[in-house]
Structure formats: structure tokens, C-alpha cells
Amino acid sequence: FYERIDWINRDKHIVEVTNGTLTVTTVPSPNYLGCCDQLDPLRQWIAQSHPKVPDKKVVVFYTRGDKETGMRNEDNKHGRVLDPLLEKVLLDHIRLKILQYNRTEEVVIFDGKDNGKTMS
């Protein structure tokens, strides 16, 4: 499902659509991507596309630090990183709630990298 979405950075890309549709969303300052209506076209497309529900569900915890070391990720320029001990407390709390409510999801820690390389 994810492979059907192309994320294009705001630069001088020229995009030609030969089979399908193109929806463009822009983020007017000071709003940030993910807030409010900027992602409404994507949400509507996902709702209409009915992606396959995975057999195994996961809870994704997004860390702004390196998931291996807990230290600030070199791509994190703004410095907003949780203290590694507090992040561990949060992860433990999430896992406890999963157990408390008899859920089967696995906690997956995502740091924006795939095989050690930052995703674009």
C-alpha cells in the first residue's frame, strides 16, 4: 500500500503522471504537515483505497533519537529529543497498557531510518 504513495520534496522536481492521479498538498506557514486539513486529500484517498489490514498489527513509537544508542540522531537538527530514561519509561508504559488491555500488538520503534540510512 505504501508503495503507491510518492513523497516529493519541495524543490524543482517535475512530475509526470502517466497512469493515475496526482494530488498536491502544500503547507502554509506557520502550520505544519500533519496538522488539520493539509493531509485531508491523503486521508480521503486512504479511506477510499481500503488498504489491506495486516495480519499482525503494531504500535509505532517514533523516537527522535537513534533507536540503537538513544542519542540524538545526526539528522535531528532541532534537538528536540526525549531523555533516554524518559523514553524508556514511556515505552514500558505503552507495553504495560498493551498487556493490561489484552492486546496483541508489538511495539515497533521507528527512528526515520531504514537499514541505518535516513529515509527521505
VENMOJO-V196351 format. One record per helix or strand. SS is the DSSP state (H for helix, E for strand). FROM is the first residue (numbers start at 1). LEN is the number of residues. If there is no record, write none. Layout:
BEGIN
ss,from,len
SS,FROM,LEN
SS,FROM,LEN
END
This chain:
BEGIN
ss,from,len
H,2,3
H,36,14
E,58,5
E,65,1
E,72,1
H,84,17
E,106,5
E,113,2
E,117,2
END
